[in-house]
Amino acid sequence: MNISGLITTKKAIFDDYLRAYLKNTQSSSGIFEAFSYSLKAGGKRIRPILTLLACEAAGGKDASALPIGLAIEMIHTFSLIHDDLPALDNDDLRRGLPTCHKKFGEATAILAGDALIFQALSLICAYPYPPQIKVDLCTAMADVCGTSGLVQGEYEDVMAEGKDLDLTKIEEIYTRKTSRLFELCMYAGSRVACDDANLIRLLARFGTHLGLAFQAIDDILDVTSDKETLGKSAGKDILQGKATVVKALGIDSARTWAQSATLKAIKVLDDIETEQSDTLKELALWMLKRVM
Ligand code: GRG
C-alpha cells in the first residue's frame, strides 16, 4: 500500500474507534456535546496515525494503540479549543467549522477543553494496559503537556508576539508547543507494544524532529495556503507578529529548514531495524511535500 493509502486506512480505523468511544460514553452533558463537536470536526488525525504506526514499528497491533492514540488526540483537541479562545488566538474557524466557543460560548468551550484532559487520563486508566505501562503513559503525558511542553509552548508563543526571536528560541517554542506531542505519539505507540528502551527512545526522537518539521510546514502554509484548504484561518501569523521560521528566515529558507528537520527525522530511522522504517520515512516526506 502506498503512503497516502495507508494514512487514509489508519485515519478511518481511528475515526471508527472515536465514533464508538463517543457512542459508548454518550451523556446529556452540554460539555460532552461541546467536546464531541470539536473531536468529530475532523482534522488530519496525524497524531493518532503516528501512534498507530509507532506501535506497529515496535511489533504491536492497532487495538492496543487506539486508546492512547485517542487520549493524545483529546489532548491535542483541548489545546486547539483553548488556543482559539479570545484570550489566546481568538479564532472563529477550526477544522472547517465554527470554533468551539463560537458554537457553544466561551464558558462551555473552556470547560470542554478542561474535560478533555481528564477524559484522556480516564481512557488510559480504564484500558487494560499493564500497570507499569499506564504509569509510563501518564508520566510521559504529564511531562509533555506541562511546563516542559505544550502549555509552556503556548505561553511562550503568546509572549513572543511582536518580538524578533532568533532561531534557537523559535526552535525551543516549536519543540514545546508542537514537537513534544509528536514525541509522545511515538513514545506511547511503541511503549504499549514493547519494552525495548532503545527502540522506544529512537522512535520518540524521530517524533521530535518530525514535530519540528510539522510546525515549520504549518507556518509556511499559513502564508502560502488559504482558509478553505486549511479549514482554519490563514495569514494570521504575520498579523499577530508570531515567532515563526518564516518570519525569521523568509519562505524559501523556511522550506529548507523544514526539509532539514525532515531529513534529521529520517536519519534517526537508519538506526532502527524494523520493517516500518520505510513507512515512517515516506510519511515524513509526504508531510514535507505539502510545502515543496
Ligand atoms: C495549551 C491552550 C494550549 C495550547 C497549546 C500552541 C498550541 C498548543 C496550540 C495553538 C495552535 C498551534 C499553532 C498549535 C501548534 C500545533 C499545530 C500546528 C496544531 C494544528 O495541528 P493539526 O494541523 O490540526 O494537526 P488538525 O485540525 O489537523 O488536527
Boltz pocket constraint, residues with backbone or C-beta under 6 A from the ligand:
constraints:
  - pocket:
      binder: B
      contacts: [[A, 42], [A, 43], [A, 44], [A, 45], [A, 46], [A, 78], [A, 79], [A, 80], [A, 82], [A, 83], [A, 95], [A, 150], [A, 151], [A, 153], [A, 154], [A, 157], [A, 177], [A, 178], [A, 214], [A, 215], [A, 218]]
      max_distance: 6.0
